[in-house]
């Protein structure tokens, strides 16, 4: 994984978090709160897993165990 891919995945994680909140808000206007929570939960869970994975990958880079590759030019 190179640095640009890492940043792209971080942007995707941020987008998923934002999308889960938007989904919950819109769905809450149409259905009950519990339905809105059930609909937005998978997006938030996926974003959480992605953030945790990126955090662990970043820690491996900081410690020097598995450094990130340089960006391709």
PDB file of N, CA, C and O in Angstrom:
ATOM      1  N   UNK A   1       0.857  -1.169   0.000  1.00  0.00           N
ATOM      2  CA  UNK A   1       0.000   0.000   0.000  1.00  0.00           C
ATOM      3  C   UNK A   1       0.904   1.234   0.000  1.00  0.00           C
ATOM      4  O   UNK A   1       1.841   1.332   0.793  1.00  0.00           O
ATOM      5  N   UNK A   2       0.612   2.161  -0.891  1.00  0.00           N
ATOM      6  CA  UNK A   2       1.398   3.385  -0.901  1.00  0.00           C
ATOM      7  C   UNK A   2       0.641   4.506  -0.197  1.00  0.00           C
ATOM      8  O   UNK A   2      -0.501   4.337   0.230  1.00  0.00           O
ATOM      9  N   UNK A   3       1.299   5.642  -0.087  1.00  0.00           N
ATOM     10  CA  UNK A   3       0.738   6.749   0.688  1.00  0.00           C
ATOM     11  C   UNK A   3      -0.535   7.295   0.066  1.00  0.00           C
ATOM     12  O   UNK A   3      -1.471   7.644   0.786  1.00  0.00           O
ATOM     13  N   UNK A   4      -0.588   7.375  -1.251  1.00  0.00           N
ATOM     14  CA  UNK A   4      -1.783   7.924  -1.890  1.00  0.00           C
ATOM     15  C   UNK A   4      -2.987   7.002  -1.691  1.00  0.00           C
ATOM     16  O   UNK A   4      -4.106   7.484  -1.512  1.00  0.00           O
ATOM     17  N   UNK A   5      -2.776   5.698  -1.719  1.00  0.00           N
ATOM     18  CA  UNK A   5      -3.868   4.751  -1.476  1.00  0.00           C
ATOM     19  C   UNK A   5      -4.372   4.861  -0.037  1.00  0.00           C
ATOM     20  O   UNK A   5      -5.572   4.762   0.219  1.00  0.00           O
ATOM     21  N   UNK A   6      -3.441   5.065   0.899  1.00  0.00           N
ATOM     22  CA  UNK A   6      -3.803   5.234   2.307  1.00  0.00           C
ATOM     23  C   UNK A   6      -4.700   6.460   2.481  1.00  0.00           C
ATOM     24  O   UNK A   6      -5.701   6.408   3.195  1.00  0.00           O
ATOM     25  N   UNK A   7      -4.335   7.553   1.827  1.00  0.00           N
ATOM     26  CA  UNK A   7      -5.129   8.783   1.919  1.00  0.00           C
ATOM     27  C   UNK A   7      -6.489   8.591   1.257  1.00  0.00           C
ATOM     28  O   UNK A   7      -7.498   9.085   1.761  1.00  0.00           O
ATOM     29  N   UNK A   8      -6.526   7.882   0.136  1.00  0.00           N
ATOM     30  CA  UNK A   8      -7.802   7.611  -0.533  1.00  0.00           C
ATOM     31  C   UNK A   8      -8.728   6.797   0.366  1.00  0.00           C
ATOM     32  O   UNK A   8      -9.922   7.085   0.449  1.00  0.00           O
ATOM     33  N   UNK A   9      -8.191   5.798   1.029  1.00  0.00           N
ATOM     34  CA  UNK A   9      -9.007   4.992   1.932  1.00  0.00           C
ATOM     35  C   UNK A   9      -9.487   5.794   3.132  1.00  0.00           C
ATOM     36  O   UNK A   9     -10.592   5.568   3.626  1.00  0.00           O
ATOM     37  N   UNK A  10      -8.671   6.724   3.606  1.00  0.00           N
ATOM     38  CA  UNK A  10      -9.103   7.598   4.703  1.00  0.00           C
ATOM     39  C   UNK A  10     -10.249   8.494   4.244  1.00  0.00           C
ATOM     40  O   UNK A  10     -11.186   8.739   5.004  1.00  0.00           O
ATOM     41  N   UNK A  11     -10.181   8.984   3.010  1.00  0.00           N
ATOM     42  CA  UNK A  11     -11.268   9.807   2.472  1.00  0.00           C
ATOM     43  C   UNK A  11     -12.539   8.983   2.299  1.00  0.00           C
ATOM     44  O   UNK A  11     -13.638   9.483   2.540  1.00  0.00           O
ATOM     45  N   UNK A  12     -12.401   7.734   1.886  1.00  0.00           N
ATOM     46  CA  UNK A  12     -13.564   6.848   1.754  1.00  0.00           C
ATOM     47  C   UNK A  12     -14.194   6.603   3.121  1.00  0.00           C
ATOM     48  O   UNK A  12     -15.418   6.602   3.250  1.00  0.00           O
ATOM     49  N   UNK A  13     -13.364   6.395   4.139  1.00  0.00           N
ATOM     50  CA  UNK A  13     -13.888   6.187   5.499  1.00  0.00           C
ATOM     51  C   UNK A  13     -14.655   7.417   5.973  1.00  0.00           C
ATOM     52  O   UNK A  13     -15.729   7.291   6.560  1.00  0.00           O
ATOM     53  N   UNK A  14     -14.110   8.602   5.722  1.00  0.00           N
ATOM     54  CA  UNK A  14     -14.808   9.831   6.105  1.00  0.00           C
ATOM     55  C   UNK A  14     -16.131   9.956   5.351  1.00  0.00           C
ATOM     56  O   UNK A  14     -17.147  10.349   5.925  1.00  0.00           O
ATOM     57  N   UNK A  15     -16.108   9.620   4.062  1.00  0.00           N
ATOM     58  CA  UNK A  15     -17.333   9.667   3.270  1.00  0.00           C
ATOM     59  C   UNK A  15     -18.387   8.688   3.760  1.00  0.00           C
ATOM     60  O   UNK A  15     -19.576   9.006   3.762  1.00  0.00           O
ATOM     61  N   UNK A  16     -17.966   7.506   4.174  1.00  0.00           N
ATOM     62  CA  UNK A  16     -18.914   6.522   4.703  1.00  0.00           C
ATOM     63  C   UNK A  16     -19.536   6.989   6.014  1.00  0.00           C
ATOM     64  O   UNK A  16     -20.726   6.781   6.251  1.00  0.00           O
ATOM     65  N   UNK A  17     -18.739   7.613   6.854  1.00  0.00           N
ATOM     66  CA  UNK A  17     -19.277   8.138   8.105  1.00  0.00           C
ATOM     67  C   UNK A  17     -20.298   9.233   7.821  1.00  0.00           C
ATOM     68  O   UNK A  17     -21.378   9.255   8.410  1.00  0.00           O
ATOM     69  N   UNK A  18     -19.951  10.131   6.923  1.00  0.00           N
ATOM     70  CA  UNK A  18     -20.872  11.203   6.553  1.00  0.00           C
ATOM     71  C   UNK A  18     -22.143  10.643   5.929  1.00  0.00           C
ATOM     72  O   UNK A  18     -23.243  11.105   6.230  1.00  0.00           O
ATOM     73  N   UNK A  19     -21.990   9.649   5.061  1.00  0.00           N
ATOM     74  CA  UNK A  19     -23.147   9.028   4.414  1.00  0.00           C
ATOM     75  C   UNK A  19     -24.045   8.313   5.426  1.00  0.00           C
ATOM     76  O   UNK A  19     -25.266   8.312   5.277  1.00  0.00           O
ATOM     77  N   UNK A  20     -23.452   7.712   6.445  1.00  0.00           N
ATOM     78  CA  UNK A  20     -24.281   7.035   7.446  1.00  0.00           C
ATOM     79  C   UNK A  20     -25.117   8.038   8.239  1.00  0.00           C
ATOM     80  O   UNK A  20     -26.271   7.759   8.563  1.00  0.00           O
ATOM     81  N   UNK A  21     -24.549   9.194   8.551  1.00  0.00           N
ATOM     82  CA  UNK A  21     -25.327  10.211   9.264  1.00  0.00           C
ATOM     83  C   UNK A  21     -26.421  10.800   8.381  1.00  0.00           C
ATOM     84  O   UNK A  21     -27.532  11.049   8.848  1.00  0.00           O
ATOM     85  N   UNK A  22     -26.111  11.022   7.118  1.00  0.00           N
ATOM     86  CA  UNK A  22     -27.124  11.541   6.193  1.00  0.00           C
ATOM     87  C   UNK A  22     -28.238  10.509   6.005  1.00  0.00           C
ATOM     88  O   UNK A  22     -29.418  10.858   5.991  1.00  0.00           O
ATOM     89  N   UNK A  23     -27.858   9.244   5.862  1.00  0.00           N
ATOM     90  CA  UNK A  23     -28.844   8.177   5.707  1.00  0.00           C
ATOM     91  C   UNK A  23     -29.751   8.091   6.932  1.00  0.00           C
ATOM     92  O   UNK A  23     -30.966   7.943   6.805  1.00  0.00           O
ATOM     93  N   UNK A  24     -29.158   8.184   8.102  1.00  0.00           N
ATOM     94  CA  UNK A  24     -29.967   8.114   9.320  1.00  0.00           C
ATOM     95  C   UNK A  24     -30.932   9.296   9.396  1.00  0.00           C
ATOM     96  O   UNK A  24     -32.093   9.125   9.765  1.00  0.00           O
ATOM     97  N   UNK A  25     -30.461  10.482   9.051  1.00  0.00           N
ATOM     98  CA  UNK A  25     -31.313  11.654   9.119  1.00  0.00           C
ATOM     99  C   UNK A  25     -32.473  11.610   8.140  1.00  0.00           C
ATOM    100  O   UNK A  25     -33.608  11.929   8.494  1.00  0.00           O
ATOM    101  N   UNK A  26     -32.180  11.210   6.894  1.00  0.00           N
ATOM    102  CA  UNK A  26     -33.235  11.143   5.882  1.00  0.00           C
ATOM    103  C   UNK A  26     -34.222  10.024   6.207  1.00  0.00           C
ATOM    104  O   UNK A  26     -35.433  10.205   6.088  1.00  0.00           O
ATOM    105  N   UNK A  27     -33.706   8.878   6.613  1.00  0.00           N
ATOM    106  CA  UNK A  27     -34.571   7.742   6.916  1.00  0.00           C
ATOM    107  C   UNK A  27     -35.423   8.023   8.145  1.00  0.00           C
ATOM    108  O   UNK A  27     -36.542   7.523   8.259  1.00  0.00           O
ATOM    109  N   UNK A  28     -34.901   8.812   9.050  1.00  0.00           N
ATOM    110  CA  UNK A  28     -35.665   9.137  10.262  1.00  0.00           C
ATOM    111  C   UNK A  28     -36.910   9.964   9.933  1.00  0.00           C
ATOM    112  O   UNK A  28     -37.921   9.878  10.631  1.00  0.00           O
ATOM    113  N   UNK A  29     -36.830  10.758   8.879  1.00  0.00           N
ATOM    114  CA  UNK A  29     -38.009  11.534   8.464  1.00  0.00           C
ATOM    115  C   UNK A  29     -39.078  10.646   7.836  1.00  0.00           C
ATOM    116  O   UNK A  29     -40.265  10.968   7.875  1.00  0.00           O
ATOM    117  N   UNK A  30     -38.652   9.536   7.262  1.00  0.00           N
ATOM    118  CA  UNK A  30     -39.595   8.660   6.566  1.00  0.00           C
ATOM    119  C   UNK A  30     -40.119   7.523   7.436  1.00  0.00           C
ATOM    120  O   UNK A  30     -41.270   7.107   7.298  1.00  0.00           O
ATOM    121  N   UNK A  31     -39.268   7.024   8.334  1.00  0.00           N
ATOM    122  CA  UNK A  31     -39.622   5.866   9.148  1.00  0.00           C
ATOM    123  C   UNK A  31     -39.345   6.158  10.618  1.00  0.00           C
ATOM    124  O   UNK A  31     -38.991   7.277  10.989  1.00  0.00           O
ATOM    125  N   UNK A  32     -39.511   5.144  11.436  1.00  0.00           N
ATOM    126  CA  UNK A  32     -39.238   5.241  12.862  1.00  0.00           C
ATOM    127  C   UNK A  32     -37.725   5.338  13.100  1.00  0.00           C
ATOM    128  O   UNK A  32     -36.926   5.016  12.220  1.00  0.00           O
ATOM    129  N   UNK A  33     -37.348   5.783  14.297  1.00  0.00           N
ATOM    130  CA  UNK A  33     -35.929   5.936  14.627  1.00  0.00           C
ATOM    131  C   UNK A  33     -35.181   4.606  14.584  1.00  0.00           C
ATOM    132  O   UNK A  33     -34.035   4.559  14.138  1.00  0.00           O
ATOM    133  N   UNK A  34     -35.809   3.533  15.039  1.00  0.00           N
ATOM    134  CA  UNK A  34     -35.127   2.237  15.050  1.00  0.00           C
ATOM    135  C   UNK A  34     -34.846   1.752  13.638  1.00  0.00           C
ATOM    136  O   UNK A  34     -33.797   1.161  13.384  1.00  0.00           O
ATOM    137  N   UNK A  35     -35.772   1.994  12.717  1.00  0.00           N
ATOM    138  CA  UNK A  35     -35.547   1.621  11.317  1.00  0.00           C
ATOM    139  C   UNK A  35     -34.384   2.431  10.754  1.00  0.00           C
ATOM    140  O   UNK A  35     -33.541   1.899  10.031  1.00  0.00           O
ATOM    141  N   UNK A  36     -34.343   3.708  11.085  1.00  0.00           N
ATOM    142  CA  UNK A  36     -33.252   4.559  10.608  1.00  0.00           C
ATOM    143  C   UNK A  36     -31.907   4.078  11.151  1.00  0.00           C
ATOM    144  O   UNK A  36     -30.902   4.091  10.440  1.00  0.00           O
ATOM    145  N   UNK A  37     -31.897   3.659  12.399  1.00  0.00           N
ATOM    146  CA  UNK A  37     -30.657   3.151  12.988  1.00  0.00           C
ATOM    147  C   UNK A  37     -30.220   1.855  12.317  1.00  0.00           C
ATOM    148  O   UNK A  37     -29.030   1.660  12.069  1.00  0.00           O
ATOM    149  N   UNK A  38     -31.162   0.971  12.022  1.00  0.00           N
ATOM    150  CA  UNK A  38     -30.835  -0.292  11.355  1.00  0.00           C
ATOM    151  C   UNK A  38     -30.329  -0.067   9.930  1.00  0.00           C
ATOM    152  O   UNK A  38     -29.473  -0.809   9.449  1.00  0.00           O
ATOM    153  N   UNK A  39     -30.851   0.940   9.266  1.00  0.00           N
ATOM    154  CA  UNK A  39     -30.435   1.201   7.886  1.00  0.00           C
ATOM    155  C   UNK A  39     -29.038   1.812   7.847  1.00  0.00           C
ATOM    156  O   UNK A  39     -28.242   1.476   6.970  1.00  0.00           O
ATOM    157  N   UNK A  40     -28.730   2.707   8.788  1.00  0.00           N
ATOM    158  CA  UNK A  40     -27.438   3.387   8.744  1.00  0.00           C
ATOM    159  C   UNK A  40     -26.323   2.618   9.453  1.00  0.00           C
ATOM    160  O   UNK A  40     -25.148   2.929   9.259  1.00  0.00           O
ATOM    161  N   UNK A  41     -26.659   1.644  10.251  1.00  0.00           N
ATOM    162  CA  UNK A  41     -25.654   0.915  11.030  1.00  0.00           C
ATOM    163  C   UNK A  41     -24.606   0.192  10.177  1.00  0.00           C
ATOM    164  O   UNK A  41     -23.425   0.245  10.521  1.00  0.00           O
ATOM    165  N   UNK A  42     -24.980  -0.478   9.085  1.00  0.00           N
ATOM    166  CA  UNK A  42     -23.935  -1.144   8.294  1.00  0.00           C
ATOM    167  C   UNK A  42     -22.907  -0.182   7.703  1.00  0.00           C
ATOM    168  O   UNK A  42     -21.720  -0.501   7.639  1.00  0.00           O
ATOM    169  N   UNK A  43     -23.355   0.979   7.276  1.00  0.00           N
ATOM    170  CA  UNK A  43     -22.410   1.962   6.740  1.00  0.00           C
ATOM    171  C   UNK A  43     -21.440   2.430   7.820  1.00  0.00           C
ATOM    172  O   UNK A  43     -20.238   2.545   7.583  1.00  0.00           O
ATOM    173  N   UNK A  44     -21.972   2.694   8.993  1.00  0.00           N
ATOM    174  CA  UNK A  44     -21.120   3.154  10.084  1.00  0.00           C
ATOM    175  C   UNK A  44     -20.169   2.044  10.540  1.00  0.00           C
ATOM    176  O   UNK A  44     -19.013   2.315  10.865  1.00  0.00           O
ATOM    177  N   UNK A  45     -20.644   0.810  10.566  1.00  0.00           N
ATOM    178  CA  UNK A  45     -19.781  -0.309  10.957  1.00  0.00           C
ATOM    179  C   UNK A  45     -18.650  -0.502   9.953  1.00  0.00           C
ATOM    180  O   UNK A  45     -17.507  -0.748  10.339  1.00  0.00           O
ATOM    181  N   UNK A  46     -18.967  -0.391   8.669  1.00  0.00           N
ATOM    182  CA  UNK A  46     -17.936  -0.517   7.635  1.00  0.00           C
ATOM    183  C   UNK A  46     -16.908   0.601   7.760  1.00  0.00           C
ATOM    184  O   UNK A  46     -15.707   0.361   7.631  1.00  0.00           O
ATOM    185  N   UNK A  47     -17.370   1.806   8.008  1.00  0.00           N
ATOM    186  CA  UNK A  47     -16.455   2.930   8.188  1.00  0.00           C
ATOM    187  C   UNK A  47     -15.584   2.736   9.425  1.00  0.00           C
ATOM    188  O   UNK A  47     -14.395   3.052   9.403  1.00  0.00           O
ATOM    189  N   UNK A  48     -16.164   2.224  10.492  1.00  0.00           N
ATOM    190  CA  UNK A  48     -15.399   1.984  11.714  1.00  0.00           C
ATOM    191  C   UNK A  48     -14.314   0.939  11.488  1.00  0.00           C
ATOM    192  O   UNK A  48     -13.179   1.111  11.931  1.00  0.00           O
ATOM    193  N   UNK A  49     -14.659  -0.130  10.806  1.00  0.00           N
ATOM    194  CA  UNK A  49     -13.655  -1.158  10.497  1.00  0.00           C
ATOM    195  C   UNK A  49     -12.536  -0.598   9.629  1.00  0.00           C
ATOM    196  O   UNK A  49     -11.367  -0.925   9.829  1.00  0.00           O
ATOM    197  N   UNK A  50     -12.891   0.238   8.674  1.00  0.00           N
ATOM    198  CA  UNK A  50     -11.888   0.839   7.807  1.00  0.00           C
ATOM    199  C   UNK A  50     -10.974   1.774   8.591  1.00  0.00           C
ATOM    200  O   UNK A  50      -9.761   1.773   8.377  1.00  0.00           O
ATOM    201  N   UNK A  51     -11.532   2.564   9.485  1.00  0.00           N
ATOM    202  CA  UNK A  51     -10.725   3.475  10.302  1.00  0.00           C
ATOM    203  C   UNK A  51      -9.802   2.691  11.226  1.00  0.00           C
ATOM    204  O   UNK A  51      -8.637   3.054  11.389  1.00  0.00           O
ATOM    205  N   UNK A  52     -10.303   1.633  11.826  1.00  0.00           N
ATOM    206  CA  UNK A  52      -9.461   0.816  12.714  1.00  0.00           C
ATOM    207  C   UNK A  52      -8.333   0.160  11.916  1.00  0.00           C
ATOM    208  O   UNK A  52      -7.190   0.118  12.371  1.00  0.00           O
ATOM    209  N   UNK A  53      -8.653  -0.345  10.739  1.00  0.00           N
ATOM    210  CA  UNK A  53      -7.619  -0.934   9.881  1.00  0.00           C
ATOM    211  C   UNK A  53      -6.567   0.076   9.470  1.00  0.00           C
ATOM    212  O   UNK A  53      -5.374  -0.229   9.472  1.00  0.00           O
ATOM    213  N   UNK A  54      -6.999   1.277   9.119  1.00  0.00           N
ATOM    214  CA  UNK A  54      -6.043   2.321   8.756  1.00  0.00           C
ATOM    215  C   UNK A  54      -5.213   2.767   9.956  1.00  0.00           C
ATOM    216  O   UNK A  54      -4.031   3.083   9.816  1.00  0.00           O
ATOM    217  N   UNK A  55      -5.832   2.790  11.131  1.00  0.00           N
ATOM    218  CA  UNK A  55      -5.092   3.135  12.333  1.00  0.00           C
ATOM    219  C   UNK A  55      -3.988   2.112  12.606  1.00  0.00           C
ATOM    220  O   UNK A  55      -2.849   2.476  12.898  1.00  0.00           O
ATOM    221  N   UNK A  56      -4.339   0.838  12.508  1.00  0.00           N
ATOM    222  CA  UNK A  56      -3.334  -0.208  12.722  1.00  0.00           C
ATOM    223  C   UNK A  56      -2.234  -0.154  11.668  1.00  0.00           C
ATOM    224  O   UNK A  56      -1.057  -0.336  11.977  1.00  0.00           O
ATOM    225  N   UNK A  57      -2.626   0.098  10.419  1.00  0.00           N
ATOM    226  CA  UNK A  57      -1.631   0.190   9.344  1.00  0.00           C
ATOM    227  C   UNK A  57      -0.722   1.399   9.552  1.00  0.00           C
ATOM    228  O   UNK A  57       0.480   1.326   9.297  1.00  0.00           O
ATOM    229  N   UNK A  58      -1.290   2.504  10.012  1.00  0.00           N
ATOM    230  CA  UNK A  58      -0.487   3.682  10.314  1.00  0.00           C
ATOM    231  C   UNK A  58       0.465   3.449  11.470  1.00  0.00           C
ATOM    232  O   UNK A  58       1.601   3.924  11.455  1.00  0.00           O
ATOM    233  N   UNK A  59      -0.001   2.713  12.478  1.00  0.00           N
ATOM    234  CA  UNK A  59       0.884   2.386  13.599  1.00  0.00           C
ATOM    235  C   UNK A  59       2.041   1.493  13.166  1.00  0.00           C
ATOM    236  O   UNK A  59       3.160   1.639  13.658  1.00  0.00           O
ATOM    237  N   UNK A  60       1.776   0.577  12.255  1.00  0.00           N
ATOM    238  CA  UNK A  60       2.862  -0.253  11.731  1.00  0.00           C
ATOM    239  C   UNK A  60       3.873   0.585  10.966  1.00  0.00           C
ATOM    240  O   UNK A  60       5.070   0.301  11.001  1.00  0.00           O
ATOM    241  N   UNK A  61       3.400   1.610  10.278  1.00  0.00           N
ATOM    242  CA  UNK A  61       4.306   2.497   9.553  1.00  0.00           C
ATOM    243  C   UNK A  61       5.116   3.360  10.510  1.00  0.00           C
ATOM    244  O   UNK A  61       6.318   3.539  10.312  1.00  0.00           O
ATOM    245  N   UNK A  62       4.478   3.893  11.540  1.00  0.00           N
ATOM    246  CA  UNK A  62       5.167   4.776  12.486  1.00  0.00           C
ATOM    247  C   UNK A  62       6.245   4.010  13.253  1.00  0.00           C
ATOM    248  O   UNK A  62       7.332   4.533  13.501  1.00  0.00           O
ATOM    249  N   UNK A  63       5.934   2.774  13.624  1.00  0.00           N
ATOM    250  CA  UNK A  63       6.919   1.986  14.363  1.00  0.00           C
ATOM    251  C   UNK A  63       8.041   1.471  13.469  1.00  0.00           C
ATOM    252  O   UNK A  63       9.089   1.052  13.961  1.00  0.00           O
ATOM    253  N   UNK A  64       7.823   1.500  12.153  1.00  0.00           N
ATOM    254  CA  UNK A  64       8.860   1.056  11.229  1.00  0.00           C
ATOM    255  C   UNK A  64       8.800  -0.432  10.920  1.00  0.00           C
ATOM    256  O   UNK A  64       9.673  -0.940  10.215  1.00  0.00           O
ATOM    257  N   UNK A  65       7.811  -1.138  11.418  1.00  0.00           N
ATOM    258  CA  UNK A  65       7.724  -2.566  11.162  1.00  0.00           C
ATOM    259  C   UNK A  65       7.362  -2.855   9.707  1.00  0.00           C
ATOM    260  O   UNK A  65       7.977  -3.712   9.071  1.00  0.00           O
ATOM    261  N   UNK A  66       6.371  -2.145   9.181  1.00  0.00           N
ATOM    262  CA  UNK A  66       5.965  -2.304   7.784  1.00  0.00           C
ATOM    263  C   UNK A  66       5.744  -0.908   7.214  1.00  0.00           C
ATOM    264  O   UNK A  66       4.640  -0.372   7.312  1.00  0.00           O
ATOM    265  N   UNK A  67       6.767  -0.316   6.624  1.00  0.00           N
ATOM    266  CA  UNK A  67       6.611   1.056   6.141  1.00  0.00           C
ATOM    267  C   UNK A  67       5.726   1.121   4.893  1.00  0.00           C
ATOM    268  O   UNK A  67       5.660   0.180   4.102  1.00  0.00           O
ATOM    269  N   UNK A  68       5.055   2.256   4.747  1.00  0.00           N
ATOM    270  CA  UNK A  68       4.278   2.510   3.540  1.00  0.00           C
ATOM    271  C   UNK A  68       5.231   2.767   2.377  1.00  0.00           C
ATOM    272  O   UNK A  68       6.304   3.342   2.558  1.00  0.00           O
ATOM    273  N   UNK A  69       4.836   2.343   1.199  1.00  0.00           N
ATOM    274  CA  UNK A  69       5.658   2.585   0.017  1.00  0.00           C
ATOM    275  C   UNK A  69       5.546   4.042  -0.381  1.00  0.00           C
ATOM    276  O   UNK A  69       4.569   4.718  -0.058  1.00  0.00           O
ATOM    277  N   UNK A  70       6.557   4.513  -1.083  1.00  0.00           N
ATOM    278  CA  UNK A  70       6.534   5.875  -1.592  1.00  0.00           C
ATOM    279  C   UNK A  70       5.521   5.965  -2.737  1.00  0.00           C
ATOM    280  O   UNK A  70       5.303   4.986  -3.451  1.00  0.00           O
ATOM    281  N   UNK A  71       4.904   7.133  -2.913  1.00  0.00           N
ATOM    282  CA  UNK A  71       3.933   7.270  -4.013  1.00  0.00           C
ATOM    283  C   UNK A  71       4.600   7.119  -5.372  1.00  0.00           C
ATOM    284  O   UNK A  71       5.735   7.550  -5.575  1.00  0.00           O
ATOM    285  N   UNK A  72       3.881   6.506  -6.289  1.00  0.00           N
ATOM    286  CA  UNK A  72       4.398   6.346  -7.650  1.00  0.00           C
ATOM    287  C   UNK A  72       4.316   7.668  -8.386  1.00  0.00           C
ATOM    288  O   UNK A  72       3.311   8.373  -8.301  1.00  0.00           O
ATOM    289  N   UNK A  73       5.383   8.005  -9.114  1.00  0.00           N
ATOM    290  CA  UNK A  73       5.381   9.268  -9.850  1.00  0.00           C
ATOM    291  C   UNK A  73       5.536   9.031 -11.317  1.00  0.00           C
ATOM    292  O   UNK A  73       5.556   9.983 -12.097  1.00  0.00           O
TER     293      UNK A  73
END
